[in-house]
Amino acid sequence: MKCYNCNVGLEKAKTNFEYQGVIIPDMPCLKCPKCGEKLFSPEEVRYVRERLAGLLPRIKYTRKISKAGNRPVLYLPENLIKFMNLKVREEVTVYPEGKKRIVIEMT
């Protein structure tokens, strides 16, 4: 199979797969050695989608800090909110753990 951008043969590789903000490491893919474009088979994508809910306790979400008015905000994924059974206006505890980790705990 060839890259549709470069017309170069694709090579087997592994990469981080992102689906709706969820990152799954070491997913098999085909990668263009020239431009870096990655392709996933429909079966691999389907497999991830079907099993995503079962992986929730072990996956990590990537989010950007947004702004609401003049304040920074962090939006949590809806499927995580449902999994944790959190409600709007429910109180949580937020604290730093070292310089590179923020912990959010249910109170």
Secondary structure, 3 states (H helix, E strand, C coil): CECCCCCCECEEEEEEEEECCEEEEEEEEEECCCCCCEECCHHHHHHHHHHHHHHHHHCEECCCCEEECCEEECCCCHHHHHHHCCCCCCCEEEEECCCCCEEEEEC
